[in-house]
């Protein structure tokens, strides 16, 4: 279940996530060129997705072209969650997400799990460490093809941003659930000292 957060729901979001120890986060960015869009210091933050496997919240960032919330309001809403050092934040390519948030004045103090790094540790010989696409981790691990966002932008793959971002929250949580067990087995396996 995904929710595009409205003014009333901004109060419910921290309350909803306060009850959980592990949650996921993903950012969507834009730029005049793809090179700018993927540079955490130069890109424009457009959306933040946050949540659990059962509830995902989409926070659109206000711009000239889009209704949404100011960075200051979103920082205030998320601060109690992102400043909780007892919670675990799960993200795919977490370094990028955290750098984008911090470039926008939103500090992250959670324990952080990066499913891209976990995928490498579990099996360094993979075809791809991307989350999406025909060779992405969702296809490799669960047999689910999840097209990259560029396809949504170009019209080859039409999908609402809320639903798309909700999957970007759920999929890393599913991967982490699987990899956590495999990583624990690696630590206790016969080749460890």
NUFI-914186 format. One record per residue (C-alpha): x, y, z; residue number from 1. Coordinates in steps of 0.5 Angstrom, whole numbers. Layout:
+-------+-------+-------+-----+
:     X :     Y :     Z : pos :
+-------+-------+-------+-----+
:     X :     Y :     Z : NUM :
...
+-------+-------+-------+-----+
***
This chain:
+-------+-------+-------+-----+
:     X :     Y :     Z : pos :
+-------+-------+-------+-----+
:     0 :     0 :     0 :   1 :
:     3 :     7 :    -2 :   2 :
:     1 :    14 :     0 :   3 :
:     2 :    20 :    -3 :   4 :
:     3 :    24 :     3 :   5 :
:    -2 :    30 :     4 :   6 :
:    -1 :    36 :     9 :   7 :
:    -5 :    32 :    14 :   8 :
:    -1 :    25 :    13 :   9 :
:     5 :    29 :    14 :  10 :
:     4 :    28 :    22 :  11 :
:     2 :    21 :    21 :  12 :
:     9 :    19 :    17 :  13 :
:    13 :    19 :    23 :  14 :
:     8 :    16 :    28 :  15 :
:     8 :    10 :    23 :  16 :
:    15 :     9 :    22 :  17 :
:    17 :    10 :    30 :  18 :
:    14 :     3 :    31 :  19 :
:    19 :     0 :    26 :  20 :
:    26 :    -2 :    27 :  21 :
:    28 :    -2 :    20 :  22 :
:    25 :     2 :    14 :  23 :
:    27 :     4 :     7 :  24 :
:    29 :    10 :     4 :  25 :
:    30 :    12 :    -4 :  26 :
:    31 :    19 :    -7 :  27 :
:    29 :    21 :   -14 :  28 :
:    33 :    26 :   -17 :  29 :
:    33 :    30 :   -24 :  30 :
:    38 :    34 :   -28 :  31 :
:    39 :    38 :   -34 :  32 :
:    43 :    32 :   -36 :  33 :
:    44 :    25 :   -34 :  34 :
:    51 :    26 :   -31 :  35 :
:    48 :    32 :   -27 :  36 :
:    42 :    28 :   -25 :  37 :
:    46 :    22 :   -22 :  38 :
:    51 :    27 :   -18 :  39 :
:    49 :    28 :   -11 :  40 :
:    52 :    35 :   -10 :  41 :
:    49 :    38 :   -17 :  42 :
:    42 :    34 :   -18 :  43 :
:    35 :    37 :   -16 :  44 :
:    32 :    32 :   -11 :  45 :
:    25 :    31 :   -14 :  46 :
:    22 :    26 :    -9 :  47 :
:    23 :    22 :    -3 :  48 :
:    20 :    15 :    -2 :  49 :
:    20 :    12 :     5 :  50 :
:    17 :     6 :     9 :  51 :
:    16 :    -1 :    10 :  52 :
:    14 :    -7 :     6 :  53 :
:     7 :    -6 :     8 :  54 :
:     7 :     2 :     8 :  55 :
:    10 :     7 :     3 :  56 :
:    10 :    14 :     3 :  57 :
:    12 :    19 :    -3 :  58 :
:    14 :    26 :    -1 :  59 :
:    14 :    30 :    -7 :  60 :
:    19 :    36 :    -7 :  61 :
:    16 :    43 :    -9 :  62 :
:    18 :    46 :   -15 :  63 :
:    16 :    51 :   -20 :  64 :
:    13 :    45 :   -24 :  65 :
:    10 :    41 :   -19 :  66 :
:     6 :    41 :   -12 :  67 :
:    10 :    39 :    -6 :  68 :
:    13 :    40 :     0 :  69 :
:    19 :    45 :     2 :  70 :
:    26 :    41 :     4 :  71 :
:    25 :    45 :    11 :  72 :
:    18 :    42 :    12 :  73 :
:    20 :    35 :     9 :  74 :
:    27 :    35 :    14 :  75 :
:    22 :    37 :    20 :  76 :
:    18 :    31 :    18 :  77 :
:    23 :    26 :    17 :  78 :
:    28 :    28 :    23 :  79 :
:    25 :    24 :    28 :  80 :
:    26 :    18 :    24 :  81 :
:    33 :    20 :    21 :  82 :
:    36 :    22 :    27 :  83 :
:    34 :    15 :    31 :  84 :
:    41 :    12 :    32 :  85 :
:    37 :     5 :    34 :  86 :
:    33 :     5 :    27 :  87 :
:    36 :     1 :    21 :  88 :
:    35 :     5 :    14 :  89 :
:    36 :     0 :     8 :  90 :
:    37 :     3 :     1 :  91 :
:    40 :     1 :    -5 :  92 :
:    46 :     5 :    -7 :  93 :
:    45 :     8 :     0 :  94 :
:    51 :    13 :    -1 :  95 :
:    48 :    16 :    -7 :  96 :
:    41 :    17 :    -3 :  97 :
:    45 :    20 :     4 :  98 :
:    49 :    24 :     0 :  99 :
:    43 :    27 :    -4 : 100 :
:    39 :    28 :     3 : 101 :
:    45 :    31 :     6 : 102 :
:    46 :    36 :     0 : 103 :
:    39 :    38 :     2 : 104 :
:    40 :    39 :     9 : 105 :
:    37 :    33 :    11 : 106 :
:    42 :    29 :    16 : 107 :
:    42 :    21 :    17 : 108 :
:    44 :    18 :    23 : 109 :
:    41 :    11 :    23 : 110 :
:    45 :     5 :    22 : 111 :
:    45 :     4 :    14 : 112 :
:    45 :    -2 :    10 : 113 :
:    46 :    -2 :     3 : 114 :
:    43 :    -7 :    -1 : 115 :
:    48 :    -6 :    -7 : 116 :
:    54 :    -7 :    -3 : 117 :
:    50 :   -13 :     1 : 118 :
:    49 :   -16 :    -6 : 119 :
:    57 :   -16 :    -8 : 120 :
:    59 :   -19 :    -1 : 121 :
:    54 :   -25 :    -2 : 122 :
:    56 :   -26 :   -10 : 123 :
:    61 :   -22 :   -13 : 124 :
:    60 :   -25 :   -20 : 125 :
:    53 :   -23 :   -21 : 126 :
:    52 :   -20 :   -28 : 127 :
:    49 :   -13 :   -25 : 128 :
:    49 :   -10 :   -18 : 129 :
:    43 :    -5 :   -21 : 130 :
:    36 :    -6 :   -17 : 131 :
:    32 :    -6 :   -24 : 132 :
:    32 :    -8 :   -31 : 133 :
:    33 :   -14 :   -35 : 134 :
:    39 :   -16 :   -31 : 135 :
:    38 :   -13 :   -25 : 136 :
:    38 :   -16 :   -18 : 137 :
:    30 :   -16 :   -17 : 138 :
:    30 :   -21 :   -24 : 139 :
:    36 :   -25 :   -21 : 140 :
:    33 :   -26 :   -14 : 141 :
:    26 :   -26 :   -15 : 142 :
:    25 :   -27 :   -23 : 143 :
:    21 :   -20 :   -23 : 144 :
:    23 :   -15 :   -28 : 145 :
:    23 :    -8 :   -26 : 146 :
:    24 :    -3 :   -31 : 147 :
:    29 :     3 :   -30 : 148 :
:    26 :    10 :   -29 : 149 :
:    28 :    12 :   -36 : 150 :
:    23 :     8 :   -39 : 151 :
:    18 :    11 :   -35 : 152 :
:    20 :    18 :   -37 : 153 :
:    21 :    17 :   -44 : 154 :
:    14 :    14 :   -45 : 155 :
:    16 :     7 :   -46 : 156 :
:    14 :     5 :   -39 : 157 :
:     8 :     9 :   -36 : 158 :
:     7 :     8 :   -29 : 159 :
:     5 :    13 :   -23 : 160 :
:    11 :    16 :   -19 : 161 :
:     8 :    14 :   -13 : 162 :
:     7 :     7 :   -15 : 163 :
:    14 :     7 :   -18 : 164 :
:    17 :    10 :   -12 : 165 :
:    14 :     5 :    -7 : 166 :
:    17 :    -1 :   -11 : 167 :
:    24 :     3 :   -10 : 168 :
:    22 :     3 :    -2 : 169 :
:    20 :    -5 :    -2 : 170 :
:    25 :    -8 :    -6 : 171 :
:    31 :    -6 :    -2 : 172 :
:    27 :    -9 :     4 : 173 :
:    26 :   -15 :     0 : 174 :
:    33 :   -16 :    -2 : 175 :
:    36 :   -14 :     5 : 176 :
:    31 :   -20 :     8 : 177 :
:    34 :   -25 :     4 : 178 :
:    41 :   -22 :     4 : 179 :
:    41 :   -22 :    12 : 180 :
:    41 :   -29 :    12 : 181 :
:    46 :   -31 :     7 : 182 :
:    51 :   -26 :    10 : 183 :
:    50 :   -29 :    17 : 184 :
:    51 :   -36 :    14 : 185 :
:    57 :   -33 :    11 : 186 :
:    60 :   -31 :    18 : 187 :
:    58 :   -38 :    21 : 188 :
:    61 :   -42 :    15 : 189 :
:    66 :   -47 :    15 : 190 :
:    71 :   -42 :    12 : 191 :
:    71 :   -37 :    17 : 192 :
:    76 :   -36 :    23 : 193 :
+-------+-------+-------+-----+
***
